[in-house]
């Protein structure tokens, strides 16, 4: 009998993604090649401290918003 692998369904910038359980927010950033220096990250409507990314476990139905900084004037 094969072991069923549960996926964690989350939303990133409005799109639904299925991730492996026990991933951290840092794992997600690496997986999707998000440039940390140019973004702000919001998890469930709260800004995330980038030093904490490796400690924050992704849970089912988390909503992640990634905002890119754009220069201009």
PyMOL Python script that loads the backbone (N, CA, C, O; Angstrom):
from pymol import cmd

cmd.read_pdbstr("""\
ATOM      1  N   UNK A   1       0.843  -1.189   0.000  1.00  0.00           N
ATOM      2  CA  UNK A   1       0.000   0.000   0.000  1.00  0.00           C
ATOM      3  C   UNK A   1       0.880   1.241   0.000  1.00  0.00           C
ATOM      4  O   UNK A   1       1.804   1.364   0.804  1.00  0.00           O
ATOM      5  N   UNK A   2       0.583   2.151  -0.906  1.00  0.00           N
ATOM      6  CA  UNK A   2       1.385   3.378  -0.992  1.00  0.00           C
ATOM      7  C   UNK A   2       0.923   4.372   0.058  1.00  0.00           C
ATOM      8  O   UNK A   2      -0.266   4.506   0.344  1.00  0.00           O
ATOM      9  N   UNK A   3       1.891   5.054   0.615  1.00  0.00           N
ATOM     10  CA  UNK A   3       1.575   6.087   1.598  1.00  0.00           C
ATOM     11  C   UNK A   3       1.105   7.339   0.862  1.00  0.00           C
ATOM     12  O   UNK A   3       1.759   7.806  -0.070  1.00  0.00           O
ATOM     13  N   UNK A   4      -0.002   7.858   1.281  1.00  0.00           N
ATOM     14  CA  UNK A   4      -0.536   9.069   0.649  1.00  0.00           C
ATOM     15  C   UNK A   4       0.247  10.285   1.154  1.00  0.00           C
ATOM     16  O   UNK A   4       0.411  10.484   2.357  1.00  0.00           O
ATOM     17  N   UNK A   5       0.720  11.080   0.212  1.00  0.00           N
ATOM     18  CA  UNK A   5       1.440  12.292   0.585  1.00  0.00           C
ATOM     19  C   UNK A   5       0.447  13.442   0.580  1.00  0.00           C
ATOM     20  O   UNK A   5      -0.143  13.764  -0.451  1.00  0.00           O
ATOM     21  N   UNK A   6       0.273  14.046   1.723  1.00  0.00           N
ATOM     22  CA  UNK A   6      -0.640  15.181   1.804  1.00  0.00           C
ATOM     23  C   UNK A   6       0.035  16.410   1.232  1.00  0.00           C
ATOM     24  O   UNK A   6       1.229  16.630   1.432  1.00  0.00           O
ATOM     25  N   UNK A   7      -0.726  17.190   0.536  1.00  0.00           N
ATOM     26  CA  UNK A   7      -0.237  18.460   0.021  1.00  0.00           C
ATOM     27  C   UNK A   7      -0.893  19.566   0.827  1.00  0.00           C
ATOM     28  O   UNK A   7      -2.020  19.427   1.303  1.00  0.00           O
ATOM     29  N   UNK A   8      -0.179  20.648   0.969  1.00  0.00           N
ATOM     30  CA  UNK A   8      -0.713  21.811   1.659  1.00  0.00           C
ATOM     31  C   UNK A   8      -1.092  22.823   0.590  1.00  0.00           C
ATOM     32  O   UNK A   8      -0.245  23.275  -0.180  1.00  0.00           O
ATOM     33  N   UNK A   9      -2.364  23.173   0.547  1.00  0.00           N
ATOM     34  CA  UNK A   9      -2.839  24.132  -0.457  1.00  0.00           C
ATOM     35  C   UNK A   9      -2.718  25.534   0.127  1.00  0.00           C
ATOM     36  O   UNK A   9      -3.289  25.835   1.175  1.00  0.00           O
ATOM     37  N   UNK A  10      -1.970  26.385  -0.564  1.00  0.00           N
ATOM     38  CA  UNK A  10      -1.822  27.772  -0.116  1.00  0.00           C
ATOM     39  C   UNK A  10      -2.108  28.699  -1.291  1.00  0.00           C
ATOM     40  O   UNK A  10      -2.252  28.262  -2.433  1.00  0.00           O
ATOM     41  N   UNK A  11      -2.183  29.971  -0.984  1.00  0.00           N
ATOM     42  CA  UNK A  11      -2.430  30.975  -2.021  1.00  0.00           C
ATOM     43  C   UNK A  11      -1.282  31.971  -1.989  1.00  0.00           C
ATOM     44  O   UNK A  11      -0.982  32.548  -0.944  1.00  0.00           O
ATOM     45  N   UNK A  12      -0.638  32.173  -3.145  1.00  0.00           N
ATOM     46  CA  UNK A  12       0.433  33.169  -3.265  1.00  0.00           C
ATOM     47  C   UNK A  12      -0.005  34.176  -4.317  1.00  0.00           C
ATOM     48  O   UNK A  12      -0.220  33.828  -5.478  1.00  0.00           O
ATOM     49  N   UNK A  13      -0.132  35.427  -3.893  1.00  0.00           N
ATOM     50  CA  UNK A  13      -0.567  36.505  -4.779  1.00  0.00           C
ATOM     51  C   UNK A  13      -1.797  36.098  -5.602  1.00  0.00           C
ATOM     52  O   UNK A  13      -1.882  36.372  -6.800  1.00  0.00           O
ATOM     53  N   UNK A  14      -2.741  35.440  -4.927  1.00  0.00           N
ATOM     54  CA  UNK A  14      -4.005  35.095  -5.568  1.00  0.00           C
ATOM     55  C   UNK A  14      -4.015  33.764  -6.302  1.00  0.00           C
ATOM     56  O   UNK A  14      -5.087  33.279  -6.664  1.00  0.00           O
ATOM     57  N   UNK A  15      -2.848  33.156  -6.535  1.00  0.00           N
ATOM     58  CA  UNK A  15      -2.792  31.874  -7.240  1.00  0.00           C
ATOM     59  C   UNK A  15      -2.663  30.749  -6.214  1.00  0.00           C
ATOM     60  O   UNK A  15      -1.995  30.892  -5.190  1.00  0.00           O
ATOM     61  N   UNK A  16      -3.319  29.629  -6.514  1.00  0.00           N
ATOM     62  CA  UNK A  16      -3.284  28.480  -5.592  1.00  0.00           C
ATOM     63  C   UNK A  16      -2.106  27.574  -5.946  1.00  0.00           C
ATOM     64  O   UNK A  16      -1.880  27.253  -7.112  1.00  0.00           O
ATOM     65  N   UNK A  17      -1.369  27.174  -4.926  1.00  0.00           N
ATOM     66  CA  UNK A  17      -0.234  26.261  -5.084  1.00  0.00           C
ATOM     67  C   UNK A  17      -0.399  25.112  -4.106  1.00  0.00           C
ATOM     68  O   UNK A  17      -0.942  25.283  -3.015  1.00  0.00           O
ATOM     69  N   UNK A  18       0.070  23.944  -4.505  1.00  0.00           N
ATOM     70  CA  UNK A  18       0.097  22.781  -3.623  1.00  0.00           C
ATOM     71  C   UNK A  18       1.543  22.518  -3.240  1.00  0.00           C
ATOM     72  O   UNK A  18       2.383  22.271  -4.105  1.00  0.00           O
ATOM     73  N   UNK A  19       1.831  22.568  -1.959  1.00  0.00           N
ATOM     74  CA  UNK A  19       3.188  22.386  -1.470  1.00  0.00           C
ATOM     75  C   UNK A  19       3.283  21.155  -0.596  1.00  0.00           C
ATOM     76  O   UNK A  19       2.275  20.631  -0.122  1.00  0.00           O
ATOM     77  N   UNK A  20       4.509  20.698  -0.389  1.00  0.00           N
ATOM     78  CA  UNK A  20       4.750  19.590   0.529  1.00  0.00           C
ATOM     79  C   UNK A  20       4.496  20.062   1.950  1.00  0.00           C
ATOM     80  O   UNK A  20       4.743  21.225   2.271  1.00  0.00           O
ATOM     81  N   UNK A  21       4.005  19.172   2.806  1.00  0.00           N
ATOM     82  CA  UNK A  21       3.828  19.547   4.214  1.00  0.00           C
ATOM     83  C   UNK A  21       5.183  19.866   4.848  1.00  0.00           C
ATOM     84  O   UNK A  21       6.223  19.400   4.383  1.00  0.00           O
ATOM     85  N   UNK A  22       5.157  20.647   5.891  1.00  0.00           N
ATOM     86  CA  UNK A  22       6.336  21.004   6.693  1.00  0.00           C
ATOM     87  C   UNK A  22       7.318  21.919   5.994  1.00  0.00           C
ATOM     88  O   UNK A  22       8.446  22.074   6.464  1.00  0.00           O
ATOM     89  N   UNK A  23       6.927  22.534   4.879  1.00  0.00           N
ATOM     90  CA  UNK A  23       7.802  23.521   4.242  1.00  0.00           C
ATOM     91  C   UNK A  23       7.771  24.794   5.073  1.00  0.00           C
ATOM     92  O   UNK A  23       6.765  25.115   5.705  1.00  0.00           O
ATOM     93  N   UNK A  24       8.879  25.508   5.062  1.00  0.00           N
ATOM     94  CA  UNK A  24       8.917  26.812   5.720  1.00  0.00           C
ATOM     95  C   UNK A  24       8.705  27.887   4.663  1.00  0.00           C
ATOM     96  O   UNK A  24       8.745  27.622   3.462  1.00  0.00           O
ATOM     97  N   UNK A  25       8.483  29.083   5.132  1.00  0.00           N
ATOM     98  CA  UNK A  25       8.328  30.206   4.210  1.00  0.00           C
ATOM     99  C   UNK A  25       9.618  30.391   3.397  1.00  0.00           C
ATOM    100  O   UNK A  25       9.567  30.769   2.227  1.00  0.00           O
ATOM    101  N   UNK A  26      10.761  30.124   4.016  1.00  0.00           N
ATOM    102  CA  UNK A  26      12.038  30.219   3.305  1.00  0.00           C
ATOM    103  C   UNK A  26      12.106  29.197   2.172  1.00  0.00           C
ATOM    104  O   UNK A  26      12.604  29.508   1.090  1.00  0.00           O
ATOM    105  N   UNK A  27      11.611  27.982   2.408  1.00  0.00           N
ATOM    106  CA  UNK A  27      11.565  26.957   1.360  1.00  0.00           C
ATOM    107  C   UNK A  27      10.745  27.436   0.159  1.00  0.00           C
ATOM    108  O   UNK A  27      11.117  27.208  -0.992  1.00  0.00           O
ATOM    109  N   UNK A  28       9.633  28.097   0.445  1.00  0.00           N
ATOM    110  CA  UNK A  28       8.762  28.610  -0.625  1.00  0.00           C
ATOM    111  C   UNK A  28       9.489  29.680  -1.429  1.00  0.00           C
ATOM    112  O   UNK A  28       9.428  29.688  -2.658  1.00  0.00           O
ATOM    113  N   UNK A  29      10.177  30.581  -0.736  1.00  0.00           N
ATOM    114  CA  UNK A  29      10.930  31.663  -1.397  1.00  0.00           C
ATOM    115  C   UNK A  29      11.990  31.069  -2.325  1.00  0.00           C
ATOM    116  O   UNK A  29      12.161  31.528  -3.455  1.00  0.00           O
ATOM    117  N   UNK A  30      12.698  30.051  -1.845  1.00  0.00           N
ATOM    118  CA  UNK A  30      13.738  29.403  -2.659  1.00  0.00           C
ATOM    119  C   UNK A  30      13.115  28.664  -3.841  1.00  0.00           C
ATOM    120  O   UNK A  30      13.594  28.766  -4.970  1.00  0.00           O
ATOM    121  N   UNK A  31      12.048  27.922  -3.573  1.00  0.00           N
ATOM    122  CA  UNK A  31      11.383  27.127  -4.626  1.00  0.00           C
ATOM    123  C   UNK A  31      10.930  28.004  -5.793  1.00  0.00           C
ATOM    124  O   UNK A  31      11.087  27.624  -6.954  1.00  0.00           O
ATOM    125  N   UNK A  32      10.375  29.164  -5.490  1.00  0.00           N
ATOM    126  CA  UNK A  32       9.853  30.033  -6.544  1.00  0.00           C
ATOM    127  C   UNK A  32      10.823  31.151  -6.938  1.00  0.00           C
ATOM    128  O   UNK A  32      10.450  32.088  -7.643  1.00  0.00           O
ATOM    129  N   UNK A  33      12.083  31.039  -6.472  1.00  0.00           N
ATOM    130  CA  UNK A  33      13.161  31.965  -6.854  1.00  0.00           C
ATOM    131  C   UNK A  33      12.761  33.429  -6.686  1.00  0.00           C
ATOM    132  O   UNK A  33      12.931  34.243  -7.594  1.00  0.00           O
ATOM    133  N   UNK A  34      12.238  33.741  -5.528  1.00  0.00           N
ATOM    134  CA  UNK A  34      11.804  35.104  -5.242  1.00  0.00           C
ATOM    135  C   UNK A  34      12.993  35.896  -4.697  1.00  0.00           C
ATOM    136  O   UNK A  34      13.602  35.487  -3.709  1.00  0.00           O
ATOM    137  N   UNK A  35      13.330  37.020  -5.324  1.00  0.00           N
ATOM    138  CA  UNK A  35      14.493  37.804  -4.875  1.00  0.00           C
ATOM    139  C   UNK A  35      14.181  38.550  -3.579  1.00  0.00           C
ATOM    140  O   UNK A  35      13.466  39.552  -3.594  1.00  0.00           O
ATOM    141  N   UNK A  36      14.710  38.068  -2.474  1.00  0.00           N
ATOM    142  CA  UNK A  36      14.375  38.612  -1.148  1.00  0.00           C
ATOM    143  C   UNK A  36      14.686  40.093  -0.981  1.00  0.00           C
ATOM    144  O   UNK A  36      13.974  40.796  -0.263  1.00  0.00           O
ATOM    145  N   UNK A  37      15.733  40.571  -1.630  1.00  0.00           N
ATOM    146  CA  UNK A  37      16.131  41.968  -1.426  1.00  0.00           C
ATOM    147  C   UNK A  37      15.129  42.955  -2.020  1.00  0.00           C
ATOM    148  O   UNK A  37      15.114  44.129  -1.650  1.00  0.00           O
ATOM    149  N   UNK A  38      14.301  42.481  -2.933  1.00  0.00           N
ATOM    150  CA  UNK A  38      13.401  43.394  -3.646  1.00  0.00           C
ATOM    151  C   UNK A  38      11.935  43.194  -3.310  1.00  0.00           C
ATOM    152  O   UNK A  38      11.064  43.696  -4.021  1.00  0.00           O
ATOM    153  N   UNK A  39      11.647  42.468  -2.237  1.00  0.00           N
ATOM    154  CA  UNK A  39      10.244  42.186  -1.919  1.00  0.00           C
ATOM    155  C   UNK A  39       9.926  42.385  -0.442  1.00  0.00           C
ATOM    156  O   UNK A  39      10.809  42.369   0.415  1.00  0.00           O
ATOM    157  N   UNK A  40       8.648  42.570  -0.176  1.00  0.00           N
ATOM    158  CA  UNK A  40       8.107  42.497   1.182  1.00  0.00           C
ATOM    159  C   UNK A  40       7.174  41.288   1.171  1.00  0.00           C
ATOM    160  O   UNK A  40       6.480  41.045   0.184  1.00  0.00           O
ATOM    161  N   UNK A  41       7.159  40.532   2.265  1.00  0.00           N
ATOM    162  CA  UNK A  41       6.356  39.310   2.326  1.00  0.00           C
ATOM    163  C   UNK A  41       5.323  39.440   3.431  1.00  0.00           C
ATOM    164  O   UNK A  41       5.631  39.788   4.571  1.00  0.00           O
ATOM    165  N   UNK A  42       4.088  39.149   3.053  1.00  0.00           N
ATOM    166  CA  UNK A  42       2.977  39.209   3.989  1.00  0.00           C
ATOM    167  C   UNK A  42       2.376  37.809   4.097  1.00  0.00           C
ATOM    168  O   UNK A  42       2.078  37.174   3.085  1.00  0.00           O
ATOM    169  N   UNK A  43       2.202  37.339   5.319  1.00  0.00           N
ATOM    170  CA  UNK A  43       1.596  36.028   5.558  1.00  0.00           C
ATOM    171  C   UNK A  43       0.324  36.253   6.355  1.00  0.00           C
ATOM    172  O   UNK A  43       0.364  36.737   7.486  1.00  0.00           O
ATOM    173  N   UNK A  44      -0.804  35.897   5.756  1.00  0.00           N
ATOM    174  CA  UNK A  44      -2.111  36.076   6.404  1.00  0.00           C
ATOM    175  C   UNK A  44      -2.278  37.506   6.927  1.00  0.00           C
ATOM    176  O   UNK A  44      -2.675  37.728   8.070  1.00  0.00           O
ATOM    177  N   UNK A  45      -1.966  38.453   6.064  1.00  0.00           N
ATOM    178  CA  UNK A  45      -2.147  39.902   6.308  1.00  0.00           C
ATOM    179  C   UNK A  45      -1.193  40.498   7.337  1.00  0.00           C
ATOM    180  O   UNK A  45      -1.443  41.591   7.845  1.00  0.00           O
ATOM    181  N   UNK A  46      -0.093  39.790   7.656  1.00  0.00           N
ATOM    182  CA  UNK A  46       0.919  40.337   8.566  1.00  0.00           C
ATOM    183  C   UNK A  46       2.267  40.325   7.870  1.00  0.00           C
ATOM    184  O   UNK A  46       2.651  39.323   7.268  1.00  0.00           O
ATOM    185  N   UNK A  47       2.990  41.440   7.951  1.00  0.00           N
ATOM    186  CA  UNK A  47       4.325  41.527   7.360  1.00  0.00           C
ATOM    187  C   UNK A  47       5.259  40.583   8.106  1.00  0.00           C
ATOM    188  O   UNK A  47       5.243  40.521   9.335  1.00  0.00           O
ATOM    189  N   UNK A  48       6.071  39.853   7.353  1.00  0.00           N
ATOM    190  CA  UNK A  48       6.982  38.866   7.931  1.00  0.00           C
ATOM    191  C   UNK A  48       8.385  39.450   8.027  1.00  0.00           C
ATOM    192  O   UNK A  48       8.879  40.068   7.084  1.00  0.00           O
ATOM    193  N   UNK A  49       9.021  39.248   9.180  1.00  0.00           N
ATOM    194  CA  UNK A  49      10.422  39.612   9.349  1.00  0.00           C
ATOM    195  C   UNK A  49      11.249  38.591   8.564  1.00  0.00           C
ATOM    196  O   UNK A  49      11.139  37.389   8.807  1.00  0.00           O
ATOM    197  N   UNK A  50      12.070  39.059   7.630  1.00  0.00           N
ATOM    198  CA  UNK A  50      12.819  38.146   6.763  1.00  0.00           C
ATOM    199  C   UNK A  50      13.784  37.253   7.539  1.00  0.00           C
ATOM    200  O   UNK A  50      14.144  36.181   7.053  1.00  0.00           O
ATOM    201  N   UNK A  51      14.209  37.662   8.725  1.00  0.00           N
ATOM    202  CA  UNK A  51      15.083  36.820   9.548  1.00  0.00           C
ATOM    203  C   UNK A  51      14.335  35.598  10.088  1.00  0.00           C
ATOM    204  O   UNK A  51      14.961  34.625  10.508  1.00  0.00           O
ATOM    205  N   UNK A  52      13.008  35.644  10.080  1.00  0.00           N
ATOM    206  CA  UNK A  52      12.184  34.558  10.641  1.00  0.00           C
ATOM    207  C   UNK A  52      11.708  33.556   9.582  1.00  0.00           C
ATOM    208  O   UNK A  52      11.028  32.589   9.924  1.00  0.00           O
ATOM    209  N   UNK A  53      12.046  33.764   8.322  1.00  0.00           N
ATOM    210  CA  UNK A  53      11.500  32.942   7.237  1.00  0.00           C
ATOM    211  C   UNK A  53      11.720  31.444   7.432  1.00  0.00           C
ATOM    212  O   UNK A  53      10.839  30.643   7.120  1.00  0.00           O
ATOM    213  N   UNK A  54      12.890  31.059   7.946  1.00  0.00           N
ATOM    214  CA  UNK A  54      13.199  29.648   8.126  1.00  0.00           C
ATOM    215  C   UNK A  54      12.468  29.014   9.300  1.00  0.00           C
ATOM    216  O   UNK A  54      12.444  27.790   9.432  1.00  0.00           O
ATOM    217  N   UNK A  55      11.871  29.844  10.154  1.00  0.00           N
ATOM    218  CA  UNK A  55      11.175  29.335  11.343  1.00  0.00           C
ATOM    219  C   UNK A  55       9.665  29.248  11.154  1.00  0.00           C
ATOM    220  O   UNK A  55       8.969  28.646  11.971  1.00  0.00           O
ATOM    221  N   UNK A  56       9.161  29.842  10.090  1.00  0.00           N
ATOM    222  CA  UNK A  56       7.707  29.900   9.876  1.00  0.00           C
ATOM    223  C   UNK A  56       7.279  28.747   8.983  1.00  0.00           C
ATOM    224  O   UNK A  56       7.625  28.700   7.802  1.00  0.00           O
ATOM    225  N   UNK A  57       6.521  27.815   9.557  1.00  0.00           N
ATOM    226  CA  UNK A  57       6.009  26.662   8.804  1.00  0.00           C
ATOM    227  C   UNK A  57       4.742  27.068   8.041  1.00  0.00           C
ATOM    228  O   UNK A  57       3.875  27.766   8.568  1.00  0.00           O
ATOM    229  N   UNK A  58       4.662  26.618   6.806  1.00  0.00           N
ATOM    230  CA  UNK A  58       3.484  26.890   5.992  1.00  0.00           C
ATOM    231  C   UNK A  58       2.365  25.935   6.426  1.00  0.00           C
ATOM    232  O   UNK A  58       2.571  24.731   6.583  1.00  0.00           O
ATOM    233  N   UNK A  59       1.183  26.512   6.611  1.00  0.00           N
ATOM    234  CA  UNK A  59       0.022  25.721   7.004  1.00  0.00           C
ATOM    235  C   UNK A  59      -1.027  25.760   5.892  1.00  0.00           C
ATOM    236  O   UNK A  59      -1.017  26.642   5.033  1.00  0.00           O
ATOM    237  N   UNK A  60      -1.909  24.804   5.931  1.00  0.00           N
ATOM    238  CA  UNK A  60      -2.986  24.727   4.951  1.00  0.00           C
ATOM    239  C   UNK A  60      -3.759  26.039   4.913  1.00  0.00           C
ATOM    240  O   UNK A  60      -4.086  26.614   5.951  1.00  0.00           O
ATOM    241  N   UNK A  61      -4.041  26.495   3.719  1.00  0.00           N
ATOM    242  CA  UNK A  61      -4.843  27.701   3.454  1.00  0.00           C
ATOM    243  C   UNK A  61      -4.153  29.008   3.847  1.00  0.00           C
ATOM    244  O   UNK A  61      -4.814  30.043   3.935  1.00  0.00           O
ATOM    245  N   UNK A  62      -2.822  28.985   4.090  1.00  0.00           N
ATOM    246  CA  UNK A  62      -2.108  30.242   4.313  1.00  0.00           C
ATOM    247  C   UNK A  62      -2.232  31.106   3.071  1.00  0.00           C
ATOM    248  O   UNK A  62      -2.282  30.606   1.948  1.00  0.00           O
ATOM    249  N   UNK A  63      -2.280  32.407   3.293  1.00  0.00           N
ATOM    250  CA  UNK A  63      -2.308  33.361   2.186  1.00  0.00           C
ATOM    251  C   UNK A  63      -1.024  34.177   2.251  1.00  0.00           C
ATOM    252  O   UNK A  63      -0.768  34.878   3.230  1.00  0.00           O
ATOM    253  N   UNK A  64      -0.225  34.078   1.202  1.00  0.00           N
ATOM    254  CA  UNK A  64       1.049  34.777   1.134  1.00  0.00           C
ATOM    255  C   UNK A  64       0.955  35.831   0.043  1.00  0.00           C
ATOM    256  O   UNK A  64       0.573  35.534  -1.089  1.00  0.00           O
ATOM    257  N   UNK A  65       1.301  37.046   0.387  1.00  0.00           N
ATOM    258  CA  UNK A  65       1.368  38.115  -0.606  1.00  0.00           C
ATOM    259  C   UNK A  65       2.827  38.549  -0.699  1.00  0.00           C
ATOM    260  O   UNK A  65       3.471  38.813   0.316  1.00  0.00           O
ATOM    261  N   UNK A  66       3.335  38.618  -1.915  1.00  0.00           N
ATOM    262  CA  UNK A  66       4.710  39.046  -2.135  1.00  0.00           C
ATOM    263  C   UNK A  66       4.656  40.318  -2.965  1.00  0.00           C
ATOM    264  O   UNK A  66       4.187  40.319  -4.103  1.00  0.00           O
ATOM    265  N   UNK A  67       5.146  41.401  -2.372  1.00  0.00           N
ATOM    266  CA  UNK A  67       5.080  42.708  -3.010  1.00  0.00           C
ATOM    267  C   UNK A  67       6.480  43.099  -3.461  1.00  0.00           C
ATOM    268  O   UNK A  67       7.409  43.158  -2.656  1.00  0.00           O
ATOM    269  N   UNK A  68       6.621  43.364  -4.752  1.00  0.00           N
ATOM    270  CA  UNK A  68       7.911  43.790  -5.309  1.00  0.00           C
ATOM    271  C   UNK A  68       8.039  45.300  -5.204  1.00  0.00           C
ATOM    272  O   UNK A  68       7.092  46.039  -5.475  1.00  0.00           O
ATOM    273  N   UNK A  69       9.225  45.747  -4.806  1.00  0.00           N
ATOM    274  CA  UNK A  69       9.489  47.180  -4.748  1.00  0.00           C
ATOM    275  C   UNK A  69       9.873  47.649  -6.138  1.00  0.00           C
ATOM    276  O   UNK A  69      10.677  47.016  -6.822  1.00  0.00           O
ATOM    277  N   UNK A  70       9.288  48.764  -6.548  1.00  0.00           N
ATOM    278  CA  UNK A  70       9.579  49.315  -7.868  1.00  0.00           C
ATOM    279  C   UNK A  70      10.057  50.754  -7.665  1.00  0.00           C
ATOM    280  O   UNK A  70       9.371  51.572  -7.052  1.00  0.00           O
ATOM    281  N   UNK A  71      11.241  51.041  -8.189  1.00  0.00           N
ATOM    282  CA  UNK A  71      11.789  52.386  -8.076  1.00  0.00           C
ATOM    283  C   UNK A  71      11.066  53.346  -8.999  1.00  0.00           C
ATOM    284  O   UNK A  71      10.447  52.935  -9.980  1.00  0.00           O
ATOM    285  N   UNK A  72      11.147  54.581  -8.688  1.00  0.00           N
ATOM    286  CA  UNK A  72      10.505  55.590  -9.542  1.00  0.00           C
ATOM    287  C   UNK A  72      10.440  56.904  -8.799  1.00  0.00           C
ATOM    288  O   UNK A  72      10.921  57.016  -7.671  1.00  0.00           O
ATOM    289  N   UNK A  73       9.862  57.872  -9.414  1.00  0.00           N
ATOM    290  CA  UNK A  73       9.809  59.132  -8.714  1.00  0.00           C
ATOM    291  C   UNK A  73       8.927  60.132  -9.364  1.00  0.00           C
ATOM    292  O   UNK A  73       8.793  61.251  -8.868  1.00  0.00           O
TER     293      UNK A  73
END
""", "prot")
cmd.dss("prot")
cmd.show_as("cartoon", "prot")
cmd.util.cbc("prot")
cmd.orient("prot")
